[in-house]
Amino acid sequence: MTDFKELVELNKRKGESNLRFYAICLAVFLWLTAFIGANRYFFYYIEVDGPSMEDTLHTGDVLCVNKREKAGYGDVVIIEGEKSGGECLIKRVIAREGDTLVIEGGYVYRNGEKLKEDYVKEQGKTYVNSSPARWETTIPAGEVFYMGDNRAVSADSRSSFGTCKEEQIVGVVPRWAMSGAVKWFTGLRADISAWIANLFR
């Protein structure tokens, strides 16, 4: 039969084990809260809807967007939806203020240099109004010219949307965030983040 001293020791060990378990749970919860808070400050998450960025991005892809990074040439960016019925646009920066852009014969030239656009879905088929005729523009101060990678279906700066102001770019999608594994993990992480956020409502 277990004596009183052994019972005390057993309960003590059980209490220490429970305390350790609760401490670990609290540490994990605090870490997740801090991680999500930091992510919300620097990043946010957006889901792709539509074919305009194929084959780089597809409908259903969840992207991590850096709110603090300044957009450069070739970056995939999120643009406020002022000209698109309030919906955000996901496009690629092609030219910036002061640049002279020429689209001719299905290719794009910036300041006289032909762009190497490996990301474009159909090479040699970038047109304005479906015409291979030469088209030229100079980007106004403080504005950005953008296009989708699937040029045949993308509504972008070539259409009535025109250029956007630099301040309308609300985030840049880092190159590492567009790999298949990262997009899957980002989607999972966004789901977990939404679940935890709902706990505080």
C-alpha positions in Angstrom: 0.0 0.0 0.0 1.3 3.5 -0.9 2.1 5.5 2.2 1.2 9.1 2.8 4.7 10.3 1.9 4.6 8.6 -1.5 1.2 10.1 -2.2 2.5 13.6 -1.4 5.6 13.1 -3.7 3.3 11.7 -6.5 1.0 14.7 -6.3 3.9 17.1 -6.2 5.4 15.6 -9.4 2.0 15.6 -11.1 1.5 19.3 -10.1 5.0 20.2 -11.5 4.2 18.3 -14.7 0.9 20.2 -15.1 2.6 23.5 -14.3 5.3 22.8 -17.0 2.6 21.9 -19.5 0.7 25.2 -18.9 4.0 27.2 -19.0 4.8 25.7 -22.4 1.3 26.4 -23.7 1.5 30.0 -22.5 5.0 30.4 -24.1 3.7 29.1 -27.5 0.6 31.3 -27.3 2.7 34.4 -26.5 5.1 33.6 -29.3 2.3 33.1 -31.8 0.7 36.4 -30.7 4.0 38.3 -31.1 4.7 36.6 -34.4 1.3 37.5 -35.8 1.5 41.0 -34.5 4.9 41.6 -36.2 3.6 40.0 -39.4 0.6 42.3 -39.4 2.9 45.3 -39.0 5.3 44.3 -41.8 3.2 42.0 -44.0 -0.4 41.1 -45.0 -1.9 38.3 -47.0 -3.9 38.4 -50.2 -5.5 35.7 -52.4 -5.1 35.8 -56.1 -8.3 35.9 -58.1 -8.2 35.8 -61.9 -5.8 34.8 -64.7 -3.9 38.1 -65.3 -0.7 37.0 -63.6 -0.5 33.4 -65.1 1.8 31.5 -65.3 3.5 33.2 -62.3 0.4 33.3 -60.1 -2.9 31.4 -60.2 -6.3 31.8 -58.7 -6.3 30.6 -55.1 -2.6 31.4 -54.5 -2.2 33.1 -51.1 0.6 35.7 -51.1 2.7 37.3 -48.4 2.9 41.0 -49.1 5.6 43.3 -47.7 4.0 46.6 -46.8 7.3 48.3 -46.0 9.3 47.6 -49.2 9.6 50.1 -52.0 8.7 48.8 -55.5 11.3 48.5 -58.1 11.4 47.3 -61.8 10.0 43.8 -62.2 8.5 43.6 -58.8 5.0 42.1 -58.3 2.9 44.6 -56.4 -0.5 45.1 -54.9 -2.2 48.3 -56.2 -5.2 50.0 -54.5 -8.3 49.4 -56.5 -9.3 53.0 -57.2 -9.8 52.3 -60.9 -11.0 48.7 -60.7 -14.2 48.9 -58.7 -12.4 48.9 -55.3 -10.7 45.6 -55.8 -6.9 45.5 -55.4 -4.8 44.7 -58.5 -1.9 42.3 -58.6 0.5 43.4 -61.3 4.2 43.8 -62.2 6.1 47.1 -62.3 7.3 47.8 -65.8 8.3 51.5 -65.8 8.5 54.4 -63.4 8.5 58.2 -63.6 10.5 59.7 -66.4 10.9 56.4 -68.3 10.0 56.3 -72.0 8.1 53.0 -72.7 7.6 51.6 -76.2 5.6 48.5 -77.1 6.2 47.4 -80.6 5.9 44.1 -82.5 4.9 42.3 -79.3 7.9 43.4 -77.2 8.5 46.1 -74.6 11.3 48.6 -74.6 12.2 50.9 -71.7 14.4 53.9 -72.5 15.5 52.2 -75.7 16.3 48.8 -74.2 14.3 45.7 -74.9 13.2 44.1 -71.7 14.0 40.5 -70.9 10.6 39.3 -69.6 10.9 35.6 -68.9 7.9 35.8 -66.7 5.5 36.7 -69.5 3.1 33.8 -70.4 3.3 34.3 -74.2 6.6 35.8 -75.4 6.4 38.3 -78.2 2.6 39.0 -77.8 2.5 42.2 -75.7 0.2 44.5 -77.6 -1.9 47.6 -76.9 -5.5 47.3 -78.1 -4.5 43.9 -79.7 -2.4 45.8 -82.3 1.3 45.1 -83.0 1.7 48.7 -84.1 4.2 50.9 -82.3 2.9 52.5 -79.1 4.9 55.0 -77.0 4.4 56.8 -73.7 6.5 58.7 -71.1 5.6 57.9 -67.5 4.5 61.1 -65.5 6.2 62.2 -62.3 5.3 60.1 -59.3 3.6 57.4 -61.3 4.1 53.7 -62.2 3.3 51.8 -65.4 2.3 48.2 -64.6 1.2 45.1 -66.5 0.1 41.5 -65.8 2.2 38.6 -66.9 -0.6 37.1 -68.9 -0.7 40.0 -71.3 -3.5 38.7 -73.5 -6.1 39.0 -70.7 -4.6 41.5 -68.3 -6.3 44.8 -67.7 -3.5 47.1 -66.8 -1.7 50.4 -67.7 -2.3 49.7 -71.4 -6.0 50.0 -70.9 -8.3 52.5 -69.3 -6.7 51.9 -65.9 -3.6 53.9 -67.0 -0.7 54.4 -64.7 -1.0 54.5 -60.9 0.5 56.9 -58.4 3.4 55.4 -56.4 1.4 55.8 -53.1 -1.3 53.5 -54.6 1.2 50.6 -54.4 0.4 49.2 -50.9 2.8 46.3 -50.9 5.4 44.3 -52.8 5.3 40.5 -53.1 8.8 39.2 -52.3 10.2 36.8 -54.9 10.6 34.1 -52.3 6.9 34.3 -51.5 6.0 33.1 -55.0 7.4 29.6 -54.8 4.9 26.8 -54.5 5.9 25.6 -51.0 5.9 29.1 -49.6 2.5 29.9 -51.1 1.1 26.7 -49.5 2.6 27.6 -46.1 1.4 31.2 -46.4 -2.1 30.0 -47.0 -1.9 27.7 -43.9 -0.4 30.5 -41.9 -3.1 33.0 -43.0 -5.8 30.5 -41.9 -4.2 30.1 -38.5 -3.8 33.8 -38.2 -7.5 34.3 -38.9 -8.5 31.7 -36.4 -6.4 33.3 -33.6 -7.6 36.8 -34.5 -11.2 35.5 -34.2 -10.4 34.4 -30.6 -10.0 38.0 -29.6 -13.2 39.3 -31.2 
